[in-house]
Amino acid sequence: MKRHIVLAIIFLTLNAVDNILTHFLLAKGWYELNPIARYGLERNELGFWCVDMMLALVFVSLLLLLARDYPRHIHRAFIGLVIAMAGVCVFNLGGLLWV
């Protein structure tokens, strides 16, 4: 269970880093590639970030609840989520370095 919590924290941290990097990219004139996120950001940026973090927290909480019954599957899910979010952060960081 400890490894699931560590991966959950890493995922939530990467999600926050993604939000911060996206904010800087938007400030430099770039735009959000995800159409759902773009719609939310155009309406209320701070509100969108709060909702995004809350949804990530709820999602991670549900996965942690399921980890007791399906530890191997949830571990793989967390690994995939962390890798995907790390890729998004690297992409955003590359965009910041490009500018």
N, C-alpha and C positions, 0 to 999 in steps of 0.2 A: 504494500500500500504506500510505503514511503516513496518509492520510485514514481508512483503515479502523481503524488503531490508535488514532487520536484518538477516533473514534466508539466504539470498544470501551471505551476508558478512561472516556468520558463515560457510557456505559451502565452500567458497573460502579460508577461513583461514584453515579449516580442510584439504583442498586439498594441501595447501602449507605445512602443518605439515606432511601430508602423504609423500610428496616429500622429505622432510628433513629426516624423519625417514627411508625411503627407502634408501636414500643415505648412511646413517650410517650402515644400515644392509648390503648393498652391499659392503661397505668398510670392514666389518667383515667377508666377504666370503659367505654371503647368496646370493640368486638369486631371481630375480623378478618372481612371479608366473604368472602374466598376460603375455601371449606370445606376444601380440602387444607391450606392454610397454617394455618387455625384448628386442625385436628387435630394438626398438628405442634407448634404453639405450646402447646397444652394438655398435650402430653407432656413437652416439654423446650424451653423458649424459647431458651436459648443454643445448644443443639445444633441446633435448627431454623435459627437464623440462620447458623451455620457451614455447614450443608448447603446452605442457599439460596445463599450466596456462592460455595461450591465449584461448585455446579451452574451458576451464572451464568458463572463463570470457564471451566469446561469448554465450555459452549455458545459463548462468545465465542471460545475457542481453536479450536474446530471451524470456526466461521465464518471466522476468519482463515486457516485452512488452505485453505478452499475459495475464498478471495478471489483466489488466484493464477489459478485456472481460470475463475472467474465474477465478475470484479471489479464489473461493473455491478449484477448481481443482489445481491451481498453488500452493496454500498454502499446499495442501496435497503432491504435488510433491516435494516441498522444504523440507517438514518434512521427507519424505522418503529419499531424497538425503542426508540430514544432518545425519540421523540415519545410513545410509549405510556408509558414509564417516567416521563417528565417530567409527563405527565398524572396519573399515580398520585401522584407527589410533591406536585403542586399540590392534588389532592384531599385528601391527608393533611394538608397544611399548612393548608388551609381548615378541616379538622376541628379542628385544634389552636387556630386563631384563634377558632373558633366557641365553644369551651368556655370 
